[in-house]
């Protein structure tokens, strides 16, 4: 029995070690999709004794493109004239058999002769994920033009989601991943789409650590501003917060300044603020899906553990780190206890959580929006700026500029259909795009 491997929807495979010499036929069927097309084609060519080298199909809106690569003769036979004649006869029979199938199914058939089949994977393989709301043809064209100008080739394209954003994933070969990431970041900024570039292969598979900022990332509000509103100083505190998130102020100093205005507030305001918290759309879906995959999840915040802790506990999040407000005699003192969680502290936490999970930093993802997140975004294998300040977008690996946190799943190669199918199996209705 001849050695061989058949695969669906993959880019290459190995078949008996033959890479050069044997005559091949590339058969393509196109037309309306229906059950049994692949089976009909394979049954038609099977009696003619050809070997399957490659098989791939794609369906776009019920339109099927099916491509089959066959070897019509072995290496040993192809050297003999008699075998050449036999090969030519087999090729004619295959063409005829394919046309019969196409006519019966009302499809178009195209057969092209060639020589050999390479099983070598090209170097510099990467996944390029593009998402937008909407995703315009011009923007997508600019991305693909940059990939081509880089000298890379798009081997395959698939859609990861159609709502709440349109997301396409390109399998690319021949790329210098760091350089392509920089080039496409410039295109993304100019075209107002989000683009992520990640190495292909095992680097993308397996368990991850996902670390998220909280205020204006995992939740929609800034907790310090909600607290300041209880004493009528929200606008004053919000102005300081904005400058700190833009990187204009030292975070620790600005935090002490903002917390000082809370002095004298009854500690019961913490319960009131917890009741006001609104999660970012997609936050629950993101956590639920990552937990299904066995990933470790952490919330790391320059805010307050009195708010962050209960959120993490409610959602089954593995780690929560934030500052603790000092309380004396039932009132806030206007100070924080212990070491302040600043940008360096967030990065240290990411490294510590990764070590505890037994994961290299390459298996970590960090998500944040402000200057306080820059160190952990840089330390992570993938740093995602989520609706972030310009300074953060410029330095992160990729940016997400739509208000749905679960779009981060698409950057990791997880499809919307995967999420919805898992939710259905668990009896959980997937929320509409505007919900979490």
N, C-alpha and C positions, 0 to 999 in steps of 0.2 A: 504494500500500500504506500503510495507516495505521500511524503510529508507535506503538510500544507495547513494554513490557517486562514479562515474566512472571517472578516470582521465588518460590522455595520457602523457607519458614521464615525469612522476613525480616519486618520490621515495616512497611515502606512501599516504594513505588517510584513512578516517574514514568511516566505513560502519555499521551503526546501533548499534555501541557500542560493537560488539562482537569481542573479541580478543582471546579467548581460547575455545576449545571444538569442534566446528563443523568440520566435515570432509571437506577437500579441495582437489582440483585437480589443479595442475600446468601444463598448456598446453603450449608447445613451438612449433611454426612452423618456419622452416628455409628454405630458398631457394631464387630464383630470385624474386625480387620485381616487382609488377605490381599493377595497380589500382584494388581495390575490395577485397583484401585478408582479411583485417580486417572485412569487411562487411560479407563475405562468412562464416568466422568462427563464428561470433556472430549469424548470422541467423541460422546456423546449430545447435547451442547449445540452442538457445532461447526456443524452444518448450519443452525442458526437465526441465524447471523451476529452473535452478540453478541461484544463485546470483553472480554477478560480484564483486569481492573483489579488483582486481588490473588488470591493463592493461597497457602494455608498449611495445614499439617497437623501433627499431633502424635500419637504413639503411646505410650500408657502401658499396659504389661503386656498387649500385644496388642489393646488397645481404641483404635480410630482415631477421631479427630475431624478432618474435612477441611472447610475453609471456602473457598468460591470466590466472589469478588465480580465480577459482570458488569455491563457497561454495555449497556443494551438499545437506546439510540438516541444519535446524535451531537447536539451542541449545536445545529447548524443546523436539524436536523429537528425537534427537540423543541418549537420555537416554533409549529409548524403543527398545526392540529386533525387533519388527516389523518395526520400523523406520530404524534400522541397515540394515535389509534386503532390504528395499526400497532404502536406500542410496547406497548399493552395486549394486543394479540393475541400478540405475541412473548413477553410475560411469561407468558401462559397456556400457550403451547406449551413454554416452558422449564420451567415447573412440572410439566407433564405428563411431559416427558422425564426430569426428575430423579426423579420418583416411580417411573417405570418402572425406572430403574437401581436405586433403593433397594429396590424390591420384589424385583428379580431377585437382589440380593446379600444380602437379609435384613437390611437396615440401616434406620435411621430418617432421614428427610429433613425439613429445615425450610427454608422459603424466606421471606425477608423483603424487602419492597420498601423502597427508600430513595432519596435524591437525592444525587448527587455523591460524590466521593472526594477526600480531602485528601492531598497528597503531602508536606506540610510536616512536618519533624521537630520535635517539641516540644523546647523548651529544657531544659537541666539534665538531660541523659541520663547515667545512671550504671549500673554493674554492682554489684549487692549480692550477695555470696556468703555463704551461711550453711552452716556445717558442724557436725556434732555426732555423738557416739557414745554413745547413740542421739540422733536428732533428734526430740524429742517434738512432738506436735501443738500443745501449749500454748505451747512455746517459739517454734515457728515462727509461731504466731498472734500472739504478742507482737511479733515482728519486723515482720510485715506490718501490724499495727495501727499501729505507730510510723511506718511508711512512709506510710500513709494520713493519719495525724494531721499529718505533715510537709507534706501537700498534694501529695505525689507520687503517680504512678500506676504500677502494675506492668503493663507491656505484654506481657511474656513470661516464662515460667519454664522452665528445663530442669535436668535432673539431671546433675551432673558426675561423681559417684561414688556407689557404694553400699557399698563397703568400701575401706579399713579404717574409713572414716567415711562417713556420708551427707552429700552436698554438693549444695545447690541454688543455682542462679544466677538472680537476678531482673534482667531488663532494666527499668530504671525511668526515667521521664521526669518533668520538672517538679521536679527536686531541686536544692537547694543542697548540692553535694557535701560541702564541709567541715562544714557544719552537720549534715547527715544522718549523717555519719561519727561525730560526737560523740554525737548522739542514740542511734544504734544501738549505740555502745560501751557506753552505760549499760544498754541492754536485754540485750546479750550478757553483761555481768557478772552481771546479776540472774538471767538464765535459764540461765547456764552453757553457752552455745553460743558458737561463734566466728563473728564477722561481719566481713567486709571490704567497704569501699565504695571503688570506683575510678571515675574518669571513663570514659565510653564513647568510642568513636571511635578515631582513629589513636593517641591517647595510650596505648592498651593494646596496640597492635600493634608489631611490629618487634623488633629486637635489644635485649637488656637486659644490664646488668651486675648480677650477683647476688653480694653480699658476705655471708659468713657468719662468725660467731664459731665457735670450735672447741670449747673445753671446755664440756661440758653442753649443747651445741647440735649441732655436727656429730659429736662423739663423746659417749659416755655418761659419761665420767669427767672428773675434774679432774686434769690431769697433775701439778701440783705436789703433790697429795696422794699420788699413786702414788709419786713420788720420795721424799717424806717418809716413806712407809712403809718404805723401804729402810734408814732409820736410826731407826725406831721412834718417829717424832714426827708421825704422820699426824693424830691427833686434834687436836693443838695447831695444826697448819697448817690443818686443815679449818675450825676455828672462826674463824680469821682470814679465810680465803677467804669464808666465809659472810657475815661482816660487810662485807667489801669489795664483794661482789656486791649487797648490800642498799644500798650507797651510804653506809655509816656510816663508812668509812675511806677516806683518800686511797689510790688504787690503787697509785701508784708506791711510796709508803712501805710499804704492806702487802706489795707484791711483794718489795721488798728484805728485809723482815723474814722472810718465808717462805723465800726463797732462801738466806738466811744459815744456816738449819738444815741445809742440804745440804753444807756445807763438809766436805771430806775424803772424800766418797763417791767410789768408783772410777767413772770415766767410763763403764765398761761397763754401769752401771745404766741408761743411756739406751737401750741395745739391749734390755735386759730389759723396760723400760717400754713401748717401742714394740711389743713382742710382746703386751703386755697390752691394748692399745687395742681398744675395741669401738665400731664406728661406730653412730650412732643409726639405728634402723630407718627405712628409706626414704632414707638418705643417698645410697647408690649410685644408686638409681632417680632421685632428684632430679638428681644431676649428669649422669647418662647422658641424661636427657630434655632438660635445658637445653643440653647440648652438641649434641644433634641439631638443636636450634632455632638454633644458631649464637650462643648467648649467651656472654658472658664471665663466668667464675666466679672468685671470690677467697676465700681463707681468711685472715682477719685475727684474730690472737689475742694476748691478753695472756700466753699461755703461751710455749712454747719452740719455736724453729724446728727444733731437732733432732728433734722429734716431728712438727710440722706439715708441714715440708718433704717428708719421705718420703710422708706421706699424700697431699699434693697431687700429687706426681709419679706415684704409683701410679694415681690416678684421672684424670689428665690435666687437672687444675685449672690455670687460667692464671696465677694469682698466689698467693703465700703470703708473709705478713708476720707475724713473731712475734719475741719476745725471744731473745737468744742467751746461753746459759750460758757463763761463763768457765771454761776448763779449763787447769790448769797441771800439768805432769808426770803427766798421766794421771788427775788427780783434779779434782773440782769445787771451786772456790774459795769458793763461797757468794756469788758476785757475778754480775751480768749485764753484758754488754758493750754499749757504745753507748747510744743513747737508748731509753728504755723505751717500749714500745707501750702507751699508755694510752687513755682514751676519746677524747681529742682526736686522738691519733695514728691511731686507727681511722677517724675521720671524714676526716682528711687523706688517708688511703690510699684511701678510697672516692672522694673527689674526684679524686685523681691517676689512679686506674685508669679512671674514667669519661672523663677528658680523653684518656688514651692510646687508649681505644677509640673516641673521637669521639662520645661519647654525652652528652646533657644529663642533669642530675641527675634529671629527671622519668622517665628510662628506667632508674633504678637501684632495686634492692631490697636491703634490709639485714635480716639475721635474727640475733637475739641474745637472750640471756636475763638479762644482768646490768646493773648500773649502768654498768659499763665500756663498754657498747654504746650508751648513750643518745644520744651525739652523732652516731654514724653512723646510728642509726635515725631521728633527726630530719632529718639531711641528705638521706637517700634519698627518692626519689619515693614508695616504699612501705616503711614500717618495720614489721617483723613481730616481735612478742615471742613467742618459742618456749618454752613451759613456763617462763615467766619469773617473776621476783620481782614482787610487787605494784606496786612503784614503776615498773618497766619496763612492765608491762601497762597502767598508767594513762596512760603518755605515748606509747606506740607507736600507729601508725595502726590496727593490728589485732593480735589475739593468736591463737595456736594453742595449745590446751591438751590436745592428744592427743599421744601419744609417737611420731608418724610424721612425719618431716621432709618426705617427699614430698607431704604434704597442702598444702604451699605451692604446688605446681603447680595445685591447684584454685583457689586464690586468684587465680591468673593466668589463669583461664578454660580451663585444659587439663583434659580429661576423663580419667578412669581408662581408658576404652575407647581413647582416643588413645594412651596410654602402652603398654597391652598390645598394641595392634595394631603399634606401632612395634617393640616388643620381639620380637614374633613374626616380623616381616619380617627382623629382624637375627639371628634364630635364638637369641634370648636368652629363656629362660623368666622371666617376671615373677615376682619373689619373692613368697611368701605375705606377708600383712600384717605378721607379726611379724619378718620378715627385712629386710635392707637391700638 
